[in-house]
């Protein structure tokens, strides 16, 4: 798995977890979806993704989108 796929998988887990927690526990958990979406949007324009940096530190292979 490369960094690109790891970032997409992580974002998917965050979104689905937030949706489940928002539905089952408390609607405030939907704010985590807003944070994930805002982070993906800024990463699309700036190329900077904190999750990609963390995955790189953990030794995940570089991808084409995130080096």
CORDALIN-V996756 format. One record per residue. RES is the residue in one small letter. PHI is phi in whole degrees, -180 to 180 (* if undefined). PSI is psi in whole degrees, 0 to 359 (none if undefined). NEAR is the number of other ideal C-beta (glycine too) atoms within 10 Angstrom. Layout:
RES_PHI_PSI_NEAR + RES_PHI_PSI_NEAR
This chain:
x_*_136_10 + x_-101_176_14 + x_-60_320_23 + x_-58_310_19 + x_-67_324_14 + x_-64_319_20 + x_-65_316_23 + x_-64_319_14 + x_-65_317_11 + x_-63_316_16 + x_-62_319_17 + x_-63_318_11 + x_-63_317_11 + x_-62_314_18 + x_-64_312_15 + x_-67_322_11 + x_-64_317_14 + x_-64_320_18 + x_-63_316_14 + x_-65_315_11 + x_-66_324_16 + x_-66_325_16 + x_-79_319_11 + x_-92_331_8 + x_-109_295_9 + x_-160_138_9 + x_-61_342_9 + x_-63_338_9 + x_-65_341_16 + x_-65_340_13 + x_-64_333_11 + x_-65_326_16 + x_-63_318_17 + x_-62_319_10 + x_-64_316_11 + x_-63_317_19 + x_-65_318_13 + x_-65_321_10 + x_-66_318_17 + x_-65_321_16 + x_-66_314_10 + x_-68_326_13 + x_-66_327_18 + x_-65_326_10 + x_-91_327_7 + x_-101_337_8 + x_82_359_11 + x_-97_125_11 + x_-135_116_22 + x_-58_322_11 + x_-64_321_19 + x_-64_321_22 + x_-64_319_12 + x_-67_316_14 + x_-63_324_23 + x_-64_318_17 + x_-63_331_8 + x_-82_356_9 + x_93_15_6 + x_-73_142_18 + x_-62_147_12 + x_-66_152_13 + x_-116_195_18 + x_-89_333_8 + x_-88_316_16 + x_-116_123_20 + x_-93_none_10
